Amino acid sequence: MLGAAVLAGLIAGAITSAFHFVLAEPVIERAIEQEKETKMAQGANSEAPIVSRTVQRRGLVIGLLIYGACWGGLFGVLYLVIESRRQLWDPRIRGWLLAVVIGWAVAWFPFLKYPATWASLCCPRLALQSRSSFTGEVPWEVHAPS
Amino acid sequence: MILYAVYAVALYLAMPANPDPVRMPGDLVWTFRAISLAGLVVFWLALGTSFQWLARARA
């Protein structure tokens, strides 16, 4: 069962990578262009990125696969705990329901209070984190700037 | 359920506000945020659905 959960996490990570590739990447490019235009208008030179966009794109996929595998493992453990109390949830929707509950608790609800911020826009020193914090792939506690 | 809703609202109000200044046009930032939230929803729904399918296939 744990193997199935980790595999499901990897599948979810791959699907989410594709989602961000198609939808988020063009918006990030627009934001970068906007930032460059703003800097040029202010007479400042635009700085070379610390991490190239190619590496960032690879990081998107690799990071989400690791994220998916880790969450898949934790999901599997919780599923086994719930399964041991068989009467708790309908087995036909147990996995799906557990994903919704965990997703709400660790991702959706925190996001409502602390929506994704492209860290480099406010703090250039955090440019390395811009990719992950923008897409909300890292728990919000980790990337909150000091 | 009602108790949890009260707890969630209280937690939401008790947590400090986001301190990050945002210096980008609002429409761009809100597009970012909408896609980010949708990505999180896609991830967890994909995990639950694929797990359900894999677990059923193995049973």
N, CA and C atoms of all chains as a GROMACS GRO file, in nm:
protein
  615
    1MET      N    1   0.083  -0.122   0.000
    1MET     CA    2   0.000   0.000   0.000
    1MET      C    3   0.086   0.127   0.000
    2LEU      N    4   0.199   0.120   0.074
    2LEU     CA    5   0.289   0.236   0.077
    2LEU      C    6   0.350   0.262  -0.060
    3GLY      N    7   0.383   0.153  -0.130
    3GLY     CA    8   0.438   0.166  -0.265
    3GLY      C    9   0.339   0.234  -0.358
    4ALA      N   10   0.213   0.196  -0.345
    4ALA     CA   11   0.109   0.257  -0.428
    4ALA      C   12   0.096   0.406  -0.396
    5ALA      N   13   0.109   0.438  -0.268
    5ALA     CA   14   0.097   0.579  -0.227
    5ALA      C   15   0.212   0.664  -0.282
    6VAL      N   16   0.334   0.608  -0.275
    6VAL     CA   17   0.450   0.683  -0.328
    6VAL      C   18   0.437   0.698  -0.480
    7LEU      N   19   0.393   0.590  -0.546
    7LEU     CA   20   0.373   0.598  -0.691
    7LEU      C   21   0.266   0.701  -0.726
    8ALA      N   22   0.159   0.704  -0.646
    8ALA     CA   23   0.053   0.804  -0.668
    8ALA      C   24   0.108   0.945  -0.650
    9GLY      N   25   0.197   0.961  -0.551
    9GLY     CA   26   0.260   1.092  -0.529
    9GLY      C   27   0.346   1.134  -0.648
   10LEU      N   28   0.418   1.036  -0.704
   10LEU     CA   29   0.502   1.065  -0.822
   10LEU      C   30   0.413   1.104  -0.941
   11ILE      N   31   0.303   1.034  -0.957
   11ILE     CA   32   0.210   1.066  -1.067
   11ILE      C   33   0.155   1.207  -1.047
   12ALA      N   34   0.116   1.237  -0.923
   12ALA     CA   35   0.061   1.371  -0.893
   12ALA      C   36   0.166   1.478  -0.919
   13GLY      N   37   0.291   1.450  -0.881
   13GLY     CA   38   0.400   1.546  -0.905
   13GLY      C   39   0.420   1.569  -1.054
   14ALA      N   40   0.414   1.462  -1.133
   14ALA     CA   41   0.433   1.475  -1.278
   14ALA      C   42   0.318   1.554  -1.340
   15ILE      N   43   0.196   1.526  -1.297
   15ILE     CA   44   0.080   1.599  -1.352
   15ILE      C   45   0.089   1.748  -1.315
   16THR      N   46   0.127   1.775  -1.190
   16THR     CA   47   0.137   1.915  -1.146
   16THR      C   48   0.251   1.987  -1.220
   17SER      N   49   0.360   1.916  -1.247
   17SER     CA   50   0.469   1.975  -1.326
   17SER      C   51   0.418   2.019  -1.462
   18ALA      N   52   0.345   1.930  -1.527
   18ALA     CA   53   0.290   1.962  -1.659
   18ALA      C   54   0.195   2.081  -1.650
   19PHE      N   55   0.115   2.083  -1.545
   19PHE     CA   56   0.021   2.194  -1.523
   19PHE      C   57   0.096   2.327  -1.514
   20HIS      N   58   0.203   2.329  -1.433
   20HIS     CA   59   0.278   2.454  -1.416
   20HIS      C   60   0.357   2.490  -1.542
   21PHE      N   61   0.404   2.388  -1.613
   21PHE     CA   62   0.474   2.416  -1.738
   21PHE      C   63   0.384   2.490  -1.836
   22VAL      N   64   0.261   2.443  -1.844
   22VAL     CA   65   0.167   2.500  -1.942
   22VAL      C   66   0.113   2.635  -1.894
   23LEU      N   67   0.074   2.643  -1.767
   23LEU     CA   68   0.004   2.763  -1.719
   23LEU      C   69   0.092   2.864  -1.645
   24ALA      N   70   0.183   2.816  -1.561
   24ALA     CA   71   0.259   2.910  -1.478
   24ALA      C   72   0.379   2.970  -1.552
   25GLU      N   73   0.447   2.890  -1.632
   25GLU     CA   74   0.568   2.937  -1.698
   25GLU      C   75   0.547   3.065  -1.780
   26PRO      N   76   0.443   3.071  -1.864
   26PRO     CA   77   0.423   3.196  -1.941
   26PRO      C   78   0.401   3.318  -1.850
   27VAL      N   79   0.336   3.298  -1.737
   27VAL     CA   80   0.312   3.410  -1.646
   27VAL      C   81   0.442   3.453  -1.580
   28ILE      N   82   0.527   3.356  -1.547
   28ILE     CA   83   0.658   3.389  -1.490
   28ILE      C   84   0.740   3.469  -1.590
   29GLU      N   85   0.736   3.427  -1.717
   29GLU     CA   86   0.810   3.501  -1.821
   29GLU      C   87   0.759   3.645  -1.831
   30ARG      N   88   0.627   3.661  -1.822
   30ARG     CA   89   0.570   3.796  -1.826
   30ARG      C   90   0.619   3.879  -1.708
   31ALA      N   91   0.626   3.816  -1.591
   31ALA     CA   92   0.671   3.888  -1.471
   31ALA      C   93   0.818   3.928  -1.484
   32ILE      N   94   0.899   3.840  -1.541
   32ILE     CA   95   1.042   3.871  -1.560
   32ILE      C   96   1.056   3.989  -1.655
   33GLU      N   97   0.979   3.986  -1.765
   33GLU     CA   98   0.984   4.098  -1.860
   33GLU      C   99   0.942   4.228  -1.793
   34GLN      N  100   0.838   4.219  -1.714
   34GLN     CA  101   0.788   4.337  -1.642
   34GLN      C  102   0.895   4.392  -1.548
   35GLU      N  103   0.963   4.302  -1.480
   35GLU     CA  104   1.068   4.342  -1.385
   35GLU      C  105   1.183   4.410  -1.460
   36LYS      N  106   1.220   4.352  -1.576
   36LYS     CA  107   1.328   4.411  -1.656
   36LYS      C  108   1.290   4.552  -1.702
   37GLU      N  109   1.167   4.565  -1.750
   37GLU     CA  110   1.121   4.696  -1.797
   37GLU      C  111   1.122   4.798  -1.685
   38THR      N  112   1.080   4.758  -1.567
   38THR     CA  113   1.078   4.848  -1.452
   38THR      C  114   1.220   4.894  -1.418
   39LYS      N  115   1.314   4.797  -1.418
   39LYS     CA  116   1.453   4.831  -1.384
   39LYS      C  117   1.513   4.923  -1.489
   40MET      N  118   1.483   4.896  -1.617
   40MET     CA  119   1.538   4.980  -1.724
   40MET      C  120   1.481   5.121  -1.716
   41ALA      N  121   1.353   5.130  -1.681
   41ALA     CA  122   1.290   5.262  -1.667
   41ALA      C  123   1.353   5.341  -1.553
   42GLN      N  124   1.400   5.270  -1.453
   42GLN     CA  125   1.465   5.336  -1.338
   42GLN      C  126   1.614   5.361  -1.364
   43GLY      N  127   1.663   5.317  -1.482
   43GLY     CA  128   1.802   5.338  -1.518
   43GLY      C  129   1.897   5.235  -1.461
   44ALA      N  130   1.845   5.131  -1.401
   44ALA     CA  131   1.931   5.029  -1.343
   44ALA      C  132   1.954   4.917  -1.444
   45ASN      N  133   2.071   4.852  -1.433
   45ASN     CA  134   2.098   4.738  -1.520
   45ASN      C  135   2.025   4.615  -1.466
   46SER      N  136   1.971   4.536  -1.557
   46SER     CA  137   1.906   4.414  -1.508
   46SER      C  138   2.014   4.311  -1.475
   47GLU      N  139   2.001   4.251  -1.358
   47GLU     CA  140   2.102   4.156  -1.311
   47GLU      C  141   2.082   4.020  -1.378
   48ALA      N  142   2.195   3.952  -1.398
   48ALA     CA  143   2.185   3.816  -1.452
   48ALA      C  144   2.126   3.727  -1.345
   49PRO      N  145   2.036   3.635  -1.382
   49PRO     CA  146   1.977   3.547  -1.280
   49PRO      C  147   2.082   3.457  -1.217
   50ILE      N  148   2.067   3.434  -1.088
   50ILE     CA  149   2.161   3.347  -1.015
   50ILE      C  150   2.147   3.204  -1.067
   51VAL      N  151   2.024   3.165  -1.094
   51VAL     CA  152   1.998   3.032  -1.148
   51VAL      C  153   1.927   3.052  -1.282
   52SER      N  154   1.979   2.988  -1.386
   52SER     CA  155   1.922   3.010  -1.519
   52SER      C  156   1.779   2.957  -1.525
   53ARG      N  157   1.704   3.005  -1.620
   53ARG     CA  158   1.564   2.962  -1.634
   53ARG      C  159   1.556   2.813  -1.670
   54THR      N  160   1.656   2.766  -1.745
   54THR     CA  161   1.656   2.623  -1.782
   54THR      C  162   1.668   2.537  -1.656
   55VAL      N  163   1.760   2.577  -1.568
   55VAL     CA  164   1.778   2.501  -1.443
   55VAL      C  165   1.652   2.512  -1.357
   56GLN      N  166   1.593   2.630  -1.356
   56GLN     CA  167   1.470   2.647  -1.278
   56GLN      C  168   1.358   2.555  -1.329
   57ARG      N  169   1.350   2.542  -1.462
   57ARG     CA  170   1.246   2.455  -1.519
   57ARG      C  171   1.271   2.308  -1.482
   58ARG      N  172   1.398   2.269  -1.487
   58ARG     CA  173   1.430   2.132  -1.444
   58ARG      C  174   1.397   2.114  -1.296
   59GLY      N  175   1.428   2.218  -1.220
   59GLY     CA  176   1.398   2.213  -1.076
   59GLY      C  177   1.250   2.200  -1.048
   60LEU      N  178   1.172   2.260  -1.133
   60LEU     CA  179   1.026   2.250  -1.117
   60LEU      C  180   0.983   2.103  -1.122
   61VAL      N  181   1.034   2.032  -1.223
   61VAL     CA  182   0.993   1.892  -1.241
   61VAL      C  183   1.052   1.805  -1.130
   62ILE      N  184   1.185   1.818  -1.109
   62ILE     CA  185   1.251   1.732  -1.009
   62ILE      C  186   1.195   1.761  -0.870
   63GLY      N  187   1.178   1.889  -0.839
   63GLY     CA  188   1.126   1.926  -0.707
   63GLY      C  189   0.986   1.872  -0.684
   64LEU      N  190   0.903   1.881  -0.784
   64LEU     CA  191   0.766   1.832  -0.768
   64LEU      C  192   0.760   1.679  -0.758
   65LEU      N  193   0.852   1.611  -0.826
   65LEU     CA  194   0.855   1.465  -0.815
   65LEU      C  195   0.897   1.424  -0.674
   66ILE      N  196   0.998   1.494  -0.619
   66ILE     CA  197   1.042   1.464  -0.482
   66ILE      C  198   0.931   1.499  -0.382
   67TYR      N  199   0.870   1.615  -0.404
   67TYR     CA  200   0.758   1.659  -0.319
   67TYR      C  201   0.646   1.555  -0.322
   68GLY      N  202   0.616   1.506  -0.442
   68GLY     CA  203   0.509   1.408  -0.458
   68GLY      C  204   0.542   1.275  -0.389
   69ALA      N  205   0.668   1.231  -0.405
   69ALA     CA  206   0.707   1.104  -0.343
   69ALA      C  207   0.700   1.114  -0.191
   70CYS      N  208   0.748   1.226  -0.136
   70CYS     CA  209   0.747   1.244   0.011
   70CYS      C  210   0.604   1.249   0.064
   71TRP      N  211   0.521   1.330   0.000
   71TRP     CA  212   0.383   1.340   0.046
   71TRP      C  213   0.308   1.209   0.022
   72GLY      N  214   0.344   1.139  -0.085
   72GLY     CA  215   0.282   1.010  -0.111
   72GLY      C  216   0.311   0.912   0.002
   73GLY      N  217   0.437   0.910   0.049
   73GLY     CA  218   0.474   0.822   0.160
   73GLY      C  219   0.396   0.856   0.287
   74LEU      N  220   0.390   0.984   0.321
   74LEU     CA  221   0.315   1.026   0.440
   74LEU      C  222   0.166   0.994   0.425
   75PHE      N  223   0.118   1.015   0.305
   75PHE     CA  224  -0.023   0.985   0.275
   75PHE      C  225  -0.050   0.836   0.298
   76GLY      N  226   0.043   0.752   0.251
   76GLY     CA  227   0.027   0.608   0.268
   76GLY      C  228   0.021   0.567   0.415
   77VAL      N  229   0.106   0.628   0.496
   77VAL     CA  230   0.106   0.597   0.640
   77VAL      C  231  -0.028   0.635   0.702
   78LEU      N  232  -0.076   0.755   0.670
   78LEU     CA  233  -0.205   0.800   0.724
   78LEU      C  234  -0.320   0.712   0.675
   79TYR      N  235  -0.308   0.670   0.550
   79TYR     CA  236  -0.413   0.583   0.494
   79TYR      C  237  -0.420   0.451   0.571
   80LEU      N  238  -0.302   0.396   0.604
   80LEU     CA  239  -0.299   0.270   0.678
   80LEU      C  240  -0.360   0.287   0.817
   81VAL      N  241  -0.335   0.402   0.879
   81VAL     CA  242  -0.394   0.430   1.011
   81VAL      C  243  -0.546   0.435   1.000
   82ILE      N  244  -0.594   0.504   0.898
   82ILE     CA  245  -0.739   0.516   0.879
   82ILE      C  246  -0.801   0.382   0.842
   83GLU      N  247  -0.729   0.306   0.761
   83GLU     CA  248  -0.780   0.176   0.719
   83GLU      C  249  -0.796   0.080   0.837
   84SER      N  250  -0.710   0.099   0.939
   84SER     CA  251  -0.721   0.011   1.056
   84SER      C  252  -0.850   0.037   1.133
   85ARG      N  253  -0.909   0.154   1.110
   85ARG     CA  254  -1.041   0.182   1.170
   85ARG      C  255  -1.143   0.177   1.056
   86ARG      N  256  -1.176   0.060   1.016
   86ARG     CA  257  -1.248   0.038   0.890
   86ARG      C  258  -1.382   0.112   0.880
   87GLN      N  259  -1.444   0.136   0.990
   87GLN     CA  260  -1.577   0.196   0.984
   87GLN      C  261  -1.571   0.348   0.961
   88LEU      N  262  -1.450   0.404   0.967
   88LEU     CA  263  -1.440   0.549   0.967
   88LEU      C  264  -1.490   0.614   0.837
   89TRP      N  265  -1.436   0.570   0.724
   89TRP     CA  266  -1.476   0.630   0.596
   89TRP      C  267  -1.511   0.520   0.497
   90ASP      N  268  -1.597   0.554   0.401
   90ASP     CA  269  -1.634   0.461   0.294
   90ASP      C  270  -1.508   0.423   0.214
   91PRO      N  271  -1.476   0.293   0.203
   91PRO     CA  272  -1.353   0.254   0.134
   91PRO      C  273  -1.348   0.295  -0.013
   92ARG      N  274  -1.464   0.316  -0.075
   92ARG     CA  275  -1.465   0.353  -0.217
   92ARG      C  276  -1.409   0.493  -0.241
   93ILE      N  277  -1.421   0.578  -0.139
   93ILE     CA  278  -1.373   0.716  -0.156
   93ILE      C  279  -1.269   0.754  -0.050
   94ARG      N  280  -1.221   0.654   0.026
   94ARG     CA  281  -1.133   0.682   0.139
   94ARG      C  282  -1.005   0.757   0.096
   95GLY      N  283  -0.940   0.706  -0.010
   95GLY     CA  284  -0.815   0.769  -0.056
   95GLY      C  285  -0.837   0.911  -0.103
   96TRP      N  286  -0.941   0.928  -0.178
   96TRP     CA  287  -0.970   1.060  -0.233
   96TRP      C  288  -1.004   1.160  -0.121
   97LEU      N  289  -1.086   1.112  -0.027
   97LEU     CA  290  -1.127   1.198   0.086
   97LEU      C  291  -1.007   1.235   0.172
   98LEU      N  292  -0.917   1.140   0.194
   98LEU     CA  293  -0.797   1.167   0.274
   98LEU      C  294  -0.710   1.272   0.205
   99ALA      N  295  -0.698   1.262   0.073
   99ALA     CA  296  -0.619   1.359  -0.002
   99ALA      C  297  -0.679   1.499   0.012
  100VAL      N  298  -0.811   1.508   0.008
  100VAL     CA  299  -0.877   1.639   0.022
  100VAL      C  300  -0.852   1.696   0.162
  101VAL      N  301  -0.862   1.611   0.263
  101VAL     CA  302  -0.841   1.658   0.402
  101VAL      C  303  -0.697   1.704   0.421
  102ILE      N  304  -0.600   1.623   0.376
  102ILE     CA  305  -0.458   1.661   0.392
  102ILE      C  306  -0.428   1.786   0.308
  103GLY      N  307  -0.478   1.786   0.184
  103GLY     CA  308  -0.455   1.901   0.096
  103GLY      C  309  -0.506   2.030   0.158
  104TRP      N  310  -0.623   2.023   0.218
  104TRP     CA  311  -0.679   2.141   0.285
  104TRP      C  312  -0.590   2.184   0.402
  105ALA      N  313  -0.548   2.086   0.484
  105ALA     CA  314  -0.475   2.119   0.606
  105ALA      C  315  -0.334   2.172   0.580
  106VAL      N  316  -0.264   2.112   0.482
  106VAL     CA  317  -0.123   2.149   0.466
  106VAL      C  318  -0.098   2.243   0.348
  107ALA      N  319  -0.196   2.260   0.261
  107ALA     CA  320  -0.168   2.341   0.142
  107ALA      C  321  -0.274   2.449   0.117
  108TRP      N  322  -0.399   2.410   0.102
  108TRP     CA  323  -0.501   2.507   0.058
  108TRP      C  324  -0.530   2.610   0.166
  109PHE      N  325  -0.550   2.564   0.288
  109PHE     CA  326  -0.583   2.659   0.395
  109PHE      C  327  -0.466   2.755   0.424
  110PRO      N  328  -0.341   2.706   0.441
  110PRO     CA  329  -0.230   2.800   0.459
  110PRO      C  330  -0.217   2.898   0.343
  111PHE      N  331  -0.247   2.850   0.222
  111PHE     CA  332  -0.235   2.936   0.104
  111PHE      C  333  -0.333   3.054   0.111
  112LEU      N  334  -0.451   3.030   0.168
  112LEU     CA  335  -0.551   3.137   0.176
  112LEU      C  336  -0.499   3.254   0.261
  113LYS      N  337  -0.426   3.221   0.367
  113LYS     CA  338  -0.371   3.326   0.452
  113LYS      C  339  -0.242   3.384   0.394
  114TYR      N  340  -0.158   3.296   0.340
  114TYR     CA  341  -0.029   3.338   0.286
  114TYR      C  342  -0.017   3.296   0.140
  115PRO      N  343  -0.082   3.370   0.050
  115PRO     CA  344  -0.076   3.331  -0.092
  115PRO      C  345   0.066   3.342  -0.147
  116ALA      N  346   0.089   3.272  -0.256
  116ALA     CA  347   0.222   3.269  -0.315
  116ALA      C  348   0.272   3.408  -0.345
  117THR      N  349   0.398   3.431  -0.312
  117THR     CA  350   0.463   3.558  -0.342
  117THR      C  351   0.589   3.527  -0.419
  118TRP      N  352   0.608   3.596  -0.524
  118TRP     CA  353   0.730   3.575  -0.597
  118TRP      C  354   0.839   3.647  -0.520
  119ALA      N  355   0.916   3.568  -0.444
  119ALA     CA  356   1.006   3.624  -0.343
  119ALA      C  357   1.104   3.726  -0.401
  120SER      N  358   1.151   3.703  -0.522
  120SER     CA  359   1.252   3.794  -0.576
  120SER      C  360   1.196   3.933  -0.601
  121LEU      N  361   1.064   3.944  -0.608
  121LEU     CA  362   1.006   4.077  -0.632
  121LEU      C  363   1.023   4.167  -0.511
  122CYS      N  364   1.017   4.105  -0.394
  122CYS     CA  365   1.031   4.188  -0.274
  122CYS      C  366   1.171   4.180  -0.216
  123CYS      N  367   1.238   4.068  -0.232
  123CYS     CA  368   1.368   4.047  -0.170
  123CYS      C  369   1.460   3.979  -0.270
  124PRO      N  370   1.543   4.054  -0.344
  124PRO     CA  371   1.628   3.990  -0.446
  124PRO      C  372   1.716   3.880  -0.390
  125ARG      N  373   1.752   3.890  -0.261
  125ARG     CA  374   1.840   3.786  -0.206
  125ARG      C  375   1.769   3.651  -0.201
  126LEU      N  376   1.639   3.654  -0.215
  126LEU     CA  377   1.564   3.529  -0.211
  126LEU      C  378   1.531   3.478  -0.351
  127ALA      N  379   1.601   3.532  -0.451
  127ALA     CA  380   1.567   3.497  -0.589
  127ALA      C  381   1.571   3.347  -0.612
  128LEU      N  382   1.661   3.280  -0.542
  128LEU     CA  383   1.672   3.135  -0.558
  128LEU      C  384   1.542   3.066  -0.523
  129GLN      N  385   1.467   3.126  -0.434
  129GLN     CA  386   1.345   3.060  -0.389
  129GLN      C  387   1.223   3.099  -0.472
  130SER      N  388   1.244   3.188  -0.569
  130SER     CA  389   1.128   3.242  -0.638
  130SER      C  390   1.045   3.134  -0.706
  131ARG      N  391   1.114   3.039  -0.763
  131ARG     CA  392   1.044   2.933  -0.836
  131ARG      C  393   0.947   2.859  -0.743
  132SER      N  394   1.001   2.812  -0.631
  132SER     CA  395   0.919   2.728  -0.545
  132SER      C  396   0.813   2.808  -0.473
  133SER      N  397   0.847   2.928  -0.430
  133SER     CA  398   0.748   3.003  -0.354
  133SER      C  399   0.638   3.055  -0.446
  134PHE      N  400   0.675   3.082  -0.569
  134PHE     CA  401   0.573   3.130  -0.662
  134PHE      C  402   0.468   3.025  -0.687
  135THR      N  403   0.513   2.904  -0.706
  135THR     CA  404   0.416   2.800  -0.739
  135THR      C  405   0.358   2.734  -0.615
  136GLY      N  406   0.401   2.782  -0.498
  136GLY     CA  407   0.344   2.728  -0.375
  136GLY      C  408   0.382   2.584  -0.352
  137GLU      N  409   0.495   2.544  -0.407
  137GLU     CA  410   0.532   2.403  -0.396
  137GLU      C  411   0.600   2.372  -0.264
  138VAL      N  412   0.645   2.475  -0.195
  138VAL     CA  413   0.713   2.455  -0.068
  138VAL      C  414   0.618   2.501   0.041
  139PRO      N  415   0.610   2.426   0.151
  139PRO     CA  416   0.522   2.473   0.259
  139PRO      C  417   0.553   2.617   0.296
  140TRP      N  418   0.452   2.693   0.322
  140TRP     CA  419   0.470   2.836   0.340
  140TRP      C  420   0.562   2.872   0.454
  141GLU      N  421   0.573   2.787   0.553
  141GLU     CA  422   0.660   2.819   0.666
  141GLU      C  423   0.806   2.827   0.621
  142VAL      N  424   0.840   2.747   0.522
  142VAL     CA  425   0.980   2.735   0.482
  142VAL      C  426   1.028   2.859   0.411
  143HIS      N  427   0.946   2.919   0.327
  143HIS     CA  428   0.998   3.027   0.244
  143HIS      C  429   0.954   3.166   0.289
  144ALA      N  430   0.893   3.176   0.407
  144ALA     CA  431   0.855   3.308   0.455
  144ALA      C  432   0.982   3.390   0.479
  145PRO      N  433   0.996   3.506   0.414
  145PRO     CA  434   1.119   3.583   0.433
  145PRO      C  435   1.131   3.636   0.574
  146SER      N  436   1.256   3.646   0.619
  146SER     CA  437   1.277   3.696   0.756
  146SER      C  438   1.270   3.848   0.757
  147MET      N  439  -1.817   1.962   1.253
  147MET     CA  440  -1.788   2.043   1.133
  147MET      C  441  -1.793   2.193   1.166
  148ILE      N  442  -1.898   2.230   1.241
  148ILE     CA  443  -1.912   2.371   1.280
  148ILE      C  444  -1.796   2.411   1.372
  149LEU      N  445  -1.762   2.319   1.462
  149LEU     CA  446  -1.651   2.344   1.554
  149LEU      C  447  -1.521   2.365   1.475
  150TYR      N  448  -1.500   2.282   1.373
  150TYR     CA  449  -1.379   2.297   1.293
  150TYR      C  450  -1.381   2.430   1.217
  151ALA      N  451  -1.498   2.468   1.165
  151ALA     CA  452  -1.509   2.595   1.091
  151ALA      C  453  -1.473   2.712   1.184
  152VAL      N  454  -1.521   2.707   1.308
  152VAL     CA  455  -1.488   2.814   1.404
  152VAL      C  456  -1.338   2.814   1.432
  153TYR      N  457  -1.282   2.694   1.449
  153TYR     CA  458  -1.138   2.681   1.473
  153TYR      C  459  -1.058   2.739   1.356
  154ALA      N  460  -1.100   2.705   1.233
  154ALA     CA  461  -1.027   2.750   1.114
  154ALA      C  462  -1.034   2.903   1.100
  155VAL      N  463  -1.151   2.958   1.124
  155VAL     CA  464  -1.166   3.105   1.114
  155VAL      C  465  -1.082   3.173   1.223
  156ALA      N  466  -1.084   3.118   1.344
  156ALA     CA  467  -1.005   3.175   1.454
  156ALA      C  468  -0.857   3.169   1.421
  157LEU      N  469  -0.814   3.057   1.367
  157LEU     CA  470  -0.672   3.041   1.330
  157LEU      C  471  -0.634   3.140   1.221
  158TYR      N  472  -0.722   3.154   1.124
  158TYR     CA  473  -0.698   3.247   1.013
  158TYR      C  474  -0.680   3.390   1.065
  159LEU      N  475  -0.766   3.429   1.158
  159LEU     CA  476  -0.760   3.565   1.212
  159LEU      C  477  -0.642   3.584   1.307
  160ALA      N  478  -0.604   3.478   1.376
  160ALA     CA  479  -0.498   3.489   1.477
  160ALA      C  480  -0.359   3.496   1.414
  161MET      N  481  -0.342   3.435   1.299
  161MET     CA  482  -0.209   3.433   1.238
  161MET      C  483  -0.173   3.572   1.185
  162PRO      N  484  -0.044   3.611   1.196
  162PRO     CA  485  -0.004   3.745   1.150
  162PRO      C  486  -0.021   3.760   0.999
  163ALA      N  487  -0.037   3.885   0.956
  163ALA     CA  488  -0.057   3.912   0.813
  163ALA      C  489   0.071   3.884   0.736
  164ASN      N  490   0.055   3.865   0.605
  164ASN     CA  491   0.171   3.842   0.518
  164ASN      C  492   0.255   3.970   0.511
  165PRO      N  493   0.385   3.965   0.550
  165PRO     CA  494   0.465   4.087   0.553
  165PRO      C  495   0.531   4.122   0.419
  166ASP      N  496   0.516   4.035   0.319
  166ASP     CA  497   0.587   4.058   0.192
  166ASP      C  498   0.530   4.175   0.115
  167PRO      N  499   0.613   4.276   0.084
  167PRO     CA  500   0.564   4.381  -0.005
  167PRO      C  501   0.561   4.328  -0.148
  168VAL      N  502   0.459   4.362  -0.224
  168VAL     CA  503   0.450   4.315  -0.362
  168VAL      C  504   0.453   4.437  -0.453
  169ARG      N  505   0.553   4.439  -0.543
  169ARG     CA  506   0.570   4.555  -0.631
  169ARG      C  507   0.545   4.517  -0.776
  170MET      N  508   0.442   4.445  -0.799
  170MET     CA  509   0.406   4.403  -0.936
  170MET      C  510   0.262   4.444  -0.962
  171PRO      N  511   0.224   4.458  -1.089
  171PRO     CA  512   0.083   4.490  -1.117
  171PRO      C  513  -0.010   4.386  -1.056
  172GLY      N  514  -0.120   4.433  -1.003
  172GLY     CA  515  -0.213   4.345  -0.932
  172GLY      C  516  -0.263   4.229  -1.016
  173ASP      N  517  -0.293   4.256  -1.144
  173ASP     CA  518  -0.348   4.147  -1.226
  173ASP      C  519  -0.248   4.034  -1.244
  174LEU      N  520  -0.120   4.070  -1.257
  174LEU     CA  521  -0.016   3.968  -1.274
  174LEU      C  522   0.000   3.885  -1.145
  175VAL      N  523   0.002   3.955  -1.032
  175VAL     CA  524   0.017   3.887  -0.903
  175VAL      C  525  -0.101   3.793  -0.878
  176TRP      N  526  -0.221   3.840  -0.906
  176TRP     CA  527  -0.338   3.757  -0.879
  176TRP      C  528  -0.350   3.640  -0.978
  177THR      N  529  -0.298   3.660  -1.099
  177THR     CA  530  -0.290   3.546  -1.191
  177THR      C  531  -0.193   3.442  -1.136
  178PHE      N  532  -0.076   3.491  -1.086
  178PHE     CA  533   0.021   3.400  -1.023
  178PHE      C  534  -0.047   3.319  -0.913
  179ARG      N  535  -0.116   3.390  -0.829
  179ARG     CA  536  -0.175   3.325  -0.711
  179ARG      C  537  -0.284   3.226  -0.749
  180ALA      N  538  -0.364   3.263  -0.845
  180ALA     CA  539  -0.472   3.172  -0.887
  180ALA      C  540  -0.412   3.043  -0.944
  181ILE      N  541  -0.307   3.056  -1.025
  181ILE     CA  542  -0.244   2.937  -1.084
  181ILE      C  543  -0.176   2.854  -0.976
  182SER      N  544  -0.114   2.921  -0.880
  182SER     CA  545  -0.049   2.848  -0.770
  182SER      C  546  -0.150   2.767  -0.691
  183LEU      N  547  -0.260   2.830  -0.656
  183LEU     CA  548  -0.364   2.759  -0.579
  183LEU      C  549  -0.421   2.644  -0.662
  184ALA      N  550  -0.445   2.671  -0.789
  184ALA     CA  551  -0.497   2.564  -0.876
  184ALA      C  552  -0.397   2.448  -0.883
  185GLY      N  553  -0.268   2.481  -0.885
  185GLY     CA  554  -0.165   2.377  -0.888
  185GLY      C  555  -0.170   2.290  -0.763
  186LEU      N  556  -0.192   2.352  -0.648
  186LEU     CA  557  -0.202   2.275  -0.523
  186LEU      C  558  -0.326   2.185  -0.526
  187VAL      N  559  -0.434   2.238  -0.579
  187VAL     CA  560  -0.558   2.158  -0.589
  187VAL      C  561  -0.535   2.040  -0.684
  188VAL      N  562  -0.472   2.067  -0.797
  188VAL     CA  563  -0.444   1.961  -0.895
  188VAL      C  564  -0.358   1.853  -0.830
  189PHE      N  565  -0.254   1.894  -0.756
  189PHE     CA  566  -0.164   1.797  -0.695
  189PHE      C  567  -0.239   1.701  -0.602
  190TRP      N  568  -0.317   1.759  -0.510
  190TRP     CA  569  -0.381   1.673  -0.409
  190TRP      C  570  -0.495   1.589  -0.468
  191LEU      N  571  -0.565   1.645  -0.564
  191LEU     CA  572  -0.670   1.565  -0.628
  191LEU      C  573  -0.609   1.454  -0.713
  192ALA      N  574  -0.497   1.484  -0.779
  192ALA     CA  575  -0.430   1.382  -0.859
  192ALA      C  576  -0.375   1.272  -0.769
  193LEU      N  577  -0.321   1.311  -0.653
  193LEU     CA  578  -0.267   1.211  -0.560
  193LEU      C  579  -0.380   1.119  -0.511
  194GLY      N  580  -0.488   1.178  -0.468
  194GLY     CA  581  -0.601   1.098  -0.417
  194GLY      C  582  -0.661   1.008  -0.522
  195THR      N  583  -0.680   1.064  -0.641
  195THR     CA  584  -0.743   0.986  -0.748
  195THR      C  585  -0.653   0.873  -0.795
  196SER      N  586  -0.524   0.903  -0.815
  196SER     CA  587  -0.434   0.797  -0.864
  196SER      C  588  -0.414   0.690  -0.756
  197PHE      N  589  -0.409   0.732  -0.629
  197PHE     CA  590  -0.394   0.634  -0.522
  197PHE      C  591  -0.517   0.543  -0.517
  198GLN      N  592  -0.633   0.602  -0.527
  198GLN     CA  593  -0.757   0.524  -0.523
  198GLN      C  594  -0.757   0.420  -0.636
  199TRP      N  595  -0.714   0.464  -0.752
  199TRP     CA  596  -0.711   0.378  -0.868
  199TRP      C  597  -0.608   0.266  -0.850
  200LEU      N  598  -0.488   0.301  -0.802
  200LEU     CA  599  -0.381   0.202  -0.782
  200LEU      C  600  -0.420   0.101  -0.673
  201ALA      N  601  -0.480   0.152  -0.566
  201ALA     CA  602  -0.519   0.063  -0.455
  201ALA      C  603  -0.626  -0.036  -0.501
  202ARG      N  604  -0.717   0.012  -0.582
  202ARG     CA  605  -0.824  -0.075  -0.633
  202ARG      C  606  -0.765  -0.180  -0.729
  203ALA      N  607  -0.670  -0.137  -0.811
  203ALA     CA  608  -0.608  -0.229  -0.906
  203ALA      C  609  -0.531  -0.340  -0.834
  204ARG      N  610  -0.472  -0.307  -0.720
  204ARG     CA  611  -0.392  -0.404  -0.646
  204ARG      C  612  -0.480  -0.498  -0.563
  205ALA      N  613  -0.601  -0.453  -0.532
  205ALA     CA  614  -0.689  -0.534  -0.442
  205ALA      C  615  -0.745  -0.655  -0.517
   0.00000   0.00000   0.00000
